Amino acid sequence: MNPLRLILIIALLLFASAFPAPMQAEEAKKPALRAGAATSVITPPLGEPIVGGFTPFPAEHIHDELHARCLVLDDGKTKIAFVVCDLLGIHRSVILEAKRHIESELSIPASHVMVSATHTHSATTVLGPTPRVYASDVELSDYERFVARRIADGVRRSVNLLRPAEIAFGSIEVPDHVFNRRWFLKEGTMPVNPFGRSDEKVKMNPGAGADNLVEPAGPIDPRVSFLVLREPSGPVISLLSAYSLHYVGGVGQAHVSADYFGYYSKAIEKSLGTETQDPPLVAMMANATSGDLNNINFREPRGRKAPYEQMQFVANDLAGKVAAAVATLEWADAAPLDARYRELDVKWRAIDESLLTWARETEAAAPRIGDKAVLPLAYAGRVQRLSRASPETKLPVQILKIGDVCIGTTPCETFAETGIEFRERSPFAKSFMIELANGYYGYMPTPRHFELGGYETWPGTNNIEPQASVKVMDALLEMAAEVK
C-alpha cells in the first residue's frame, strides 16, 4: 500500500474515534437509569389509637406489620423518591420532617420526594388529635417522629441499593372491585343528616341491596396503572402501582393491618420475585383517586366474609392480573426525571353563623341526648374547630415525570372523576394520580358534588373550599406542561 495512503487512513480513523458520529454522541449522553427500593417497618406500639371511624379505639393486636415502601430513581442528573405508607393519612408536619431528613442526608430535594398514605382504616394515627387537621405546623408525637425517621431511613436504604435498571409502564382495567358509593335515592327516602337536614340529593353508602336506589352519582375508575423497574434483563427491583379503591376492610377486632394494600404487595413480590432474591423485590400499591369509591356492590350485595377474606381476594386478583401484564411490557434503559411542587393558596371551608349556632346548641345538649347523637356531636366539634381555622391554608400538589410517564398528586381524598380528568387532559399520554400525598386535608369533592351534598361534602369531612379541585387541576396541568 502506498505509504501516503496508509497515513491518510490512520489519520481518518483517529479523527473518527475522537469525534464520534452524532448518533453515537447522542447515545453516549443519554442518562442511564438506576433504581433502588427498600421497606421500613412503621408498626405502632399496641395501645395507640386506631382511626378510621368517628370514635378511635386502642390497638390490641398486630395482624400484619405496617410499612413505608420506598423507591428511588436516578437518571444520572436527578433523583426522585416515592414512599407509600400503610397509614390512613399523614399530617403535613410529619412529611416535612421526613423530607428534611432526606434532603439534608441524601441531597434529594424535598420537591422531588412524594410521601403518600394508602388510607387503610386499620392503622393508628399520625394525624394527631382532630384539631390538628386545620393546623399547618404542629409538634410531633413520639410515634410521628418515629414514622418520619423510618421514612427517611427507607429512602436512604433505597439509595444504598441503586443499581442499573430498565423501566416499563403498564395499565390494565379491573372494574370488578370498585363501585361508586354515592347514590341518588328515590324521592322522599333521603335520611336526615347529622345537621338535621334531609334536603341532600345523594347518600353515601345507602345500604347494599336497598330498594330505594336509583343510580350512582358519579363514575368509577377501573384502571390500575403501574411502573416496573428491573435489573437489565434481570430480576424485578420494584413495582409501583395505583388503583382507585378506597380500602376493603373486614379486619379483626382492634387489629392493626395494612388492608389489601399489604396483601397485594406481598402477592406481587411472590409472583415476580424469588425467595432467594437479594435485594428483595419491593412492591407497593398507592391509592389513586378513590374519595367516592369503595368495594361494596350496592346492586348485588355479597355474603358475609370472614375477617381478611375479602381483602385477600381483591389483592390476589389484582396482583395476578398485574403480574400477567408485566410479561407483555416493553422495556427502556433510560427515563429522564423531573418534578414540580407547589403549595396552593386554598381557603378553609367557610362556616356560616347558623351552622355554628347549631354546633354550639348540639354540644350543650350532649348530656340529654347521649349515645344516640354520636354523629351530631362529632360534627358539632368539627364545625367549631373549622370555624376557628385561619382563612387560608397551603395545599401541596406535585408532578413527577419518569420518562414519558407523568404522576400528579393531591393531599386529599379525591373523587374518581378528578383522576380521570387529569389522565385525559395531561400532556402525557401515560398519566395517573396518587391521592393523600404530602399531607392530609380531608375530602375534595368537585363543585358539582358540592351541589349534590352527602357525607363527603359535610363541613368537617370536607375542610376546604368548593373550588379546591379546580385549583388543583389547573396547577397540576400547568406543572405537567412545564416538565413536558
Secondary structure, 3 states (H helix, E strand, C coil): CCHHHHHHHHHHHHHHHHCCCHHHHHHHHCCCCEEEEEEEECCCCCCCEEECCCCCEECCEECCCCEEEEEEEECCCCEEEEEEECCCCECHHHHHHHHHHHHHHHCCCHHHEEEEECCCCCEECECCCHHHHHCCCCCCCHHHHHHHHHHHHHHHHHHHCCEECEEEEEEEECHHHCEECEEEECCCCCCCCCCCCCCCCEEECCCCCCCCEEEECCCCCCEEEEEEEECCCCCEEEEEEEECCCCCCCCCCCEECCHHHHHHHHHHHHHHCCCCCCCCCEEEEEECCCCCEECCCCCCCCCCCCCCHHHHHHHHHHHHHHHHHHCCCCCECCCCEEEEEEEEEEEECCCCHHHHHHHHHHHHCHHHHHHHHHHHHHHHHHHHHHHCCCCEEEEEEEEEEECCEEEEECCCEECHHHHHHHHHHCCCCEEEEECCECCCCEEECCHHHHHHCCHHHCECCECECCCHHHHHHHHHHHHHHHHC
